Amino acid sequence: MIEGVDYIGVGVGSIIVNDQGLLFLAKRGRAARNERGMWEFPGGSVQFGETLIEAIKREIFEEYGLEIEIKELLGVFDHILPEENEHWVSITYIASLISGEAKICEPEKCEAIGWFSRESLPQPLSKITQLNLYKFNSDV
Protein backbone atom coordinates (compact mmCIF):
# COMPACT_ATOMS: atom_id res chain seq x y z
CA MET A 1 0.00 0.00 0.00
CA ILE A 2 1.20 3.47 -0.89
CA GLU A 3 1.03 6.36 1.56
CA GLY A 4 -1.03 9.27 0.26
CA VAL A 5 -2.51 7.13 -2.53
CA ASP A 6 -4.04 4.01 -0.95
CA TYR A 7 -4.65 5.82 2.34
CA ILE A 8 -4.37 9.39 3.58
CA GLY A 9 -0.74 10.26 4.25
CA VAL A 10 0.57 12.43 7.07
CA GLY A 11 3.18 14.98 6.10
CA VAL A 12 5.11 17.68 7.93
CA GLY A 13 6.63 20.84 6.54
CA SER A 14 8.42 23.90 7.80
CA ILE A 15 8.79 27.52 6.89
CA ILE A 16 12.43 28.02 7.87
CA VAL A 17 13.47 31.62 8.52
CA ASN A 18 17.14 32.61 8.78
CA ASP A 19 18.69 35.54 10.70
CA GLN A 20 18.10 37.90 7.74
CA GLY A 21 14.40 37.02 7.59
CA LEU A 22 14.79 35.02 4.37
CA LEU A 23 12.70 31.89 3.75
CA PHE A 24 14.18 28.56 2.64
CA LEU A 25 12.55 26.88 -0.38
CA ALA A 26 13.39 23.82 -2.43
CA LYS A 27 12.43 22.90 -6.00
CA ARG A 28 10.99 19.38 -6.27
CA GLY A 29 13.01 17.09 -8.53
CA ARG A 30 12.18 14.34 -11.02
CA ALA A 31 11.97 11.61 -8.34
CA ALA A 32 9.77 13.64 -5.98
CA ARG A 33 6.57 11.88 -4.97
CA ASN A 34 4.35 14.63 -6.44
CA GLU A 35 4.28 18.24 -7.71
CA ARG A 36 7.59 17.83 -9.58
CA GLY A 37 9.17 21.11 -10.68
CA MET A 38 7.34 23.12 -8.01
CA TRP A 39 9.00 25.19 -5.30
CA GLU A 40 8.04 24.35 -1.72
CA PHE A 41 8.63 24.92 1.94
CA PRO A 42 10.36 21.57 2.53
CA GLY A 43 9.18 18.63 4.55
CA GLY A 44 8.29 14.99 4.24
CA SER A 45 6.24 12.17 5.63
CA VAL A 46 5.97 11.03 9.23
CA GLN A 47 7.32 7.57 9.97
CA PHE A 48 5.55 5.13 12.28
CA GLY A 49 6.40 5.85 15.94
CA GLU A 50 7.88 9.26 15.17
CA THR A 51 6.53 12.52 16.59
CA LEU A 52 5.68 15.33 14.18
CA ILE A 53 8.55 17.49 15.41
CA GLU A 54 11.03 14.59 15.23
CA ALA A 55 9.86 13.97 11.66
CA ILE A 56 10.33 17.54 10.42
CA LYS A 57 13.73 17.91 12.08
CA ARG A 58 14.84 14.58 10.57
CA GLU A 59 13.57 15.43 7.09
CA ILE A 60 15.25 18.86 7.01
CA PHE A 61 18.55 17.43 8.21
CA GLU A 62 18.49 14.40 5.87
CA GLU A 63 17.51 16.38 2.79
CA TYR A 64 19.35 19.71 3.33
CA GLY A 65 21.89 19.30 6.17
CA LEU A 66 20.16 21.94 8.29
CA GLU A 67 19.40 21.88 11.99
CA ILE A 68 16.22 23.78 12.85
CA GLU A 69 14.37 24.88 15.96
CA ILE A 70 10.59 24.74 15.88
CA LYS A 71 9.09 28.07 16.96
CA GLU A 72 5.37 27.48 16.49
CA LEU A 73 2.69 25.57 14.66
CA LEU A 74 1.52 27.39 11.53
CA GLY A 75 -1.42 25.08 10.94
CA VAL A 76 -2.89 21.82 9.71
CA PHE A 77 -3.77 21.73 6.02
CA ASP A 78 -5.60 19.53 3.54
CA HIS A 79 -3.15 18.71 0.76
CA ILE A 80 -5.31 17.08 -1.86
CA LEU A 81 -3.93 16.52 -5.35
CA PRO A 82 -6.75 15.06 -7.47
CA GLU A 83 -4.69 15.18 -10.68
CA GLU A 84 -2.07 12.95 -9.00
CA ASN A 85 -4.62 10.87 -7.05
CA GLU A 86 -3.02 11.80 -3.72
CA HIS A 87 -4.43 12.94 -0.38
CA TRP A 88 -2.32 14.19 2.51
CA VAL A 89 -2.87 15.92 5.82
CA SER A 90 0.04 18.31 6.21
CA ILE A 91 1.16 19.87 9.48
CA THR A 92 3.35 22.94 8.96
CA TYR A 93 5.63 24.61 11.49
CA ILE A 94 7.52 27.88 11.56
CA ALA A 95 11.17 27.26 12.41
CA SER A 96 14.44 29.11 12.71
CA LEU A 97 17.79 27.98 11.38
CA ILE A 98 20.12 26.77 14.13
CA SER A 99 23.10 25.52 12.12
CA GLY A 100 24.27 24.06 8.85
CA GLU A 101 24.92 25.23 5.33
CA ALA A 102 22.04 24.37 3.02
CA LYS A 103 22.91 21.68 0.50
CA ILE A 104 20.98 19.24 -1.64
CA CYS A 105 21.51 15.81 -0.07
CA GLU A 106 18.97 13.96 -2.25
CA PRO A 107 19.54 15.34 -5.79
CA GLU A 108 16.97 13.05 -7.40
CA LYS A 109 14.24 14.53 -5.17
CA CYS A 110 15.40 18.15 -5.22
CA GLU A 111 16.88 20.13 -8.10
CA ALA A 112 17.44 23.57 -6.52
CA ILE A 113 17.36 25.37 -3.17
CA GLY A 114 17.60 28.94 -1.99
CA TRP A 115 16.84 31.60 0.58
CA PHE A 116 14.25 34.14 -0.60
CA SER A 117 12.50 37.25 0.65
CA ARG A 118 8.72 37.12 0.87
CA GLU A 119 8.58 39.58 -2.01
CA SER A 120 10.75 37.51 -4.37
CA LEU A 121 9.68 33.89 -3.98
CA PRO A 122 10.44 31.59 -6.91
CA GLN A 123 7.61 30.23 -9.05
CA PRO A 124 5.69 28.03 -9.48
CA LEU A 125 4.83 27.21 -5.87
CA SER A 126 3.37 23.86 -4.81
CA LYS A 127 -0.25 23.78 -3.64
CA ILE A 128 0.67 23.20 0.00
CA THR A 129 3.23 26.02 -0.11
CA GLN A 130 0.58 28.38 -1.48
CA LEU A 131 -1.71 27.44 1.43
CA ASN A 132 1.14 27.79 3.94
CA LEU A 133 2.16 31.17 2.55
CA TYR A 134 -1.40 32.53 2.67
CA LYS A 135 -1.69 31.56 6.36
CA PHE A 136 1.85 32.76 7.17
CA ASN A 137 1.27 36.17 5.59
CA SER A 138 -2.17 36.60 7.20
CA ASP A 139 -0.76 35.84 10.67
CA VAL A 140 1.87 38.60 10.42
WODA-V881499 format. One record per residue. N is the residue number from 1. PSI is psi in whole degrees, 0 to 359 (* if undefined). OMEGA is omega in degrees with one decimal (* if undefined). D_FIRST is the distance of its C-alpha to the first C-alpha in Angstrom with 2 decimals. Layout:
BEGIN
[[N PSI OMEGA D_FIRST] [N PSI OMEGA D_FIRST]]
END
This chain:
BEGIN
[[1 144 -174.5 0.00] [2 125 177.9 3.78] [3 134 178.3 6.63] [4 346 -179.9 9.33] [5 303 -179.7 7.97] [6 341 174.8 5.77] [7 161 -178.0 7.80] [8 128 179.1 10.96] [9 157 176.3 11.13] [10 121 179.7 14.31] [11 158 174.7 16.48] [12 147 177.9 20.04] [13 171 -179.2 22.83] [14 134 168.4 26.51] [15 108 -177.7 29.71] [16 126 -177.8 31.65] [17 129 178.3 35.41] [18 183 -176.7 37.87] [19 337 179.3 41.56] [20 3 -179.3 42.71] [21 11 178.7 40.44] [22 152 -177.5 38.26] [23 139 -179.3 34.53] [24 127 175.7 31.99] [25 154 179.4 29.67] [26 144 177.5 27.43] [27 123 -176.7 26.73] [28 133 -176.1 23.15] [29 184 -174.3 23.11] [30 334 -179.8 21.80] [31 9 177.3 18.64] [32 151 -176.5 17.81] [33 325 -178.4 14.46] [34 174 176.0 16.57] [35 44 178.9 20.26] [36 140 178.5 21.62] [37 358 179.7 25.37] [38 149 174.2 25.55] [39 145 -176.8 27.27] [40 159 162.2 25.70] [41 123 -168.5 26.44] [42 162 178.5 24.06] [43 205 -179.7 21.26] [44 194 -176.8 17.65] [45 155 -179.9 14.79] [46 131 177.8 15.57] [47 154 179.9 14.50] [48 131 178.4 14.42] [49 1 -176.6 18.14] [50 138 174.5 19.44] [51 162 179.2 21.78] [52 316 -178.0 21.64] [53 321 174.4 24.83] [54 319 -177.9 23.80] [55 313 -176.6 20.69] [56 321 177.3 22.86] [57 317 178.8 25.59] [58 311 -178.2 23.34] [59 314 -178.0 21.73] [60 321 178.9 25.24] [61 315 -179.2 26.75] [62 319 -173.4 24.15] [63 333 -173.3 24.14] [64 358 178.6 27.82] [65 23 -177.8 29.82] [66 140 171.7 30.93] [67 129 -177.5 31.60] [68 159 172.7 31.52] [69 126 178.5 32.87] [70 127 179.6 31.24] [71 315 -179.1 34.03] [72 163 175.4 32.49] [73 126 174.4 29.59] [74 314 179.5 29.76] [75 177 177.1 27.40] [76 130 -170.1 24.06] [77 146 169.1 22.86] [78 124 178.8 20.63] [79 86 -175.3 18.99] [80 126 -177.5 17.98] [81 81 -176.1 17.80] [82 325 -178.9 18.11] [83 342 177.8 19.15] [84 5 179.9 15.91] [85 47 179.3 13.76] [86 150 179.2 12.73] [87 122 -179.4 13.68] [88 152 164.0 14.60] [89 123 -174.0 17.19] [90 126 177.8 19.33] [91 124 -176.2 22.05] [92 136 179.3 24.85] [93 158 168.3 27.73] [94 132 -175.9 31.10] [95 160 173.1 31.97] [96 153 178.8 34.89] [97 128 177.3 35.05] [98 309 -179.2 36.35] [99 167 177.4 36.49] [100 154 174.5 35.30] [101 122 -175.5 35.86] [102 130 176.7 32.99] [103 157 177.9 31.55] [104 110 -178.5 28.51] [105 344 178.5 26.69] [106 78 -171.9 23.66] [107 336 177.8 25.51] [108 335 -178.8 22.65] [109 342 -175.6 20.99] [110 130 -178.3 24.37] [111 350 177.9 27.50] [112 154 175.7 30.04] [113 164 175.5 30.90] [114 165 174.9 33.93] [115 130 -172.1 35.81] [116 149 171.7 37.00] [117 160 178.4 39.29] [118 330 -177.2 38.14] [119 347 -176.1 40.55] [120 49 179.2 39.27] [121 143 178.9 35.47] [122 161 -179.6 33.98] [123 156 -4.5 32.47] [124 153 178.4 30.14] [125 144 176.9 28.25] [126 161 179.9 24.57] [127 314 -177.5 24.06] [128 325 178.3 23.21] [129 322 175.4 26.22] [130 317 177.7 28.43] [131 315 178.7 27.53] [132 315 -177.9 28.09] [133 319 177.9 31.35] [134 313 179.8 32.67] [135 316 -178.3 32.24] [136 314 -179.1 33.58] [137 330 -179.4 36.63] [138 340 178.8 37.36] [139 346 -175.8 37.40] [140 * * 40.02]]
END
